[in-house]
Amino acid sequence: MDASTQKQHTNDEQSSKRQNRKKARVRLIPIWLRLLIVLALLILSLIVGAMIGYGVLGDGKALDVLKKSTWQHIVDIVVGD
């Protein structure tokens, strides 16, 4: 092998090693924060869905969903007390 062929072979090996190494990924939003965001969105969608169901589809006021007495009344109906 002459010097130029050996040098090219060495460069090819180095470039293939660089391609094999994965780049370190920098996350803009950490995983724990993503989980908190998803949890908050789930809770928000549950509350908004209950408000729409109670206020628009039902015959009550939408903000009554947030009152404890409303939920106590629903539980009493379901349990049969």
C-alpha positions as CSV (number, residue, x, y, z in Angstrom):
1,M,0.0,0.0,0.0
2,D,1.4,3.4,-0.9
3,A,1.2,6.4,1.4
4,S,-1.8,8.1,-0.3
5,T,-3.9,4.9,-0.3
6,Q,-3.1,4.3,3.4
7,K,-4.0,7.9,4.2
8,Q,-7.3,7.6,2.4
9,H,-8.1,4.3,4.1
10,T,-7.4,5.9,7.5
11,N,-9.6,8.9,6.7
12,D,-12.4,6.5,5.6
13,E,-12.2,4.6,8.9
14,Q,-12.3,7.9,10.9
15,S,-15.3,9.1,9.0
16,S,-17.2,5.8,9.5
17,K,-16.4,5.9,13.2
18,R,-17.8,9.5,13.4
19,Q,-21.0,8.3,11.7
20,N,-21.4,5.4,14.0
21,R,-21.2,7.6,17.1
22,K,-24.5,9.1,17.9
23,K,-24.7,12.8,18.6
24,A,-25.6,13.7,22.2
25,R,-29.2,15.0,22.1
26,V,-29.9,18.1,24.0
27,R,-33.6,18.2,25.1
28,L,-35.2,21.5,25.2
29,I,-37.9,20.2,27.6
30,P,-36.8,17.6,30.1
31,I,-38.7,14.3,30.3
32,W,-40.0,15.0,33.8
33,L,-41.4,18.4,32.7
34,R,-43.0,16.7,29.7
35,L,-44.8,14.3,32.0
36,L,-46.0,17.1,34.2
37,I,-47.3,19.0,31.1
38,V,-49.2,15.9,29.9
39,L,-50.7,15.3,33.3
40,A,-51.8,18.9,33.6
41,L,-53.4,18.7,30.1
42,L,-55.2,15.5,31.0
43,I,-56.6,17.1,34.1
44,L,-57.6,20.2,32.2
45,S,-59.3,18.2,29.5
46,L,-61.2,16.2,32.1
47,I,-62.5,19.4,33.8
48,V,-63.4,21.1,30.5
49,G,-65.2,17.9,29.4
50,A,-67.2,17.7,32.6
51,M,-68.1,21.4,32.3
52,I,-69.3,20.9,28.7
53,G,-71.2,17.8,29.6
54,Y,-72.9,19.3,32.7
55,G,-73.4,22.8,31.3
56,V,-74.1,22.4,27.6
57,L,-75.5,18.8,27.3
58,G,-77.1,18.8,30.8
59,D,-79.3,21.4,32.3
60,G,-77.0,22.9,34.9
61,K,-74.5,25.7,35.0
62,A,-71.0,24.8,33.7
63,L,-69.2,26.2,36.8
64,D,-71.4,24.1,39.1
65,V,-69.2,21.2,38.1
66,L,-66.4,22.6,40.3
67,K,-68.6,22.6,43.4
68,K,-68.3,19.7,45.9
69,S,-72.0,19.6,46.5
70,T,-72.6,18.8,42.8
71,W,-70.3,15.8,43.0
72,Q,-71.8,14.7,46.3
73,H,-75.3,14.8,44.7
74,I,-74.0,12.7,41.7
75,V,-72.4,10.1,44.1
76,D,-75.7,9.9,46.1
77,I,-77.6,9.2,42.9
78,V,-75.2,6.5,41.8
79,V,-75.0,4.8,45.1
80,G,-78.7,5.1,45.7
81,D,-78.6,6.8,49.1
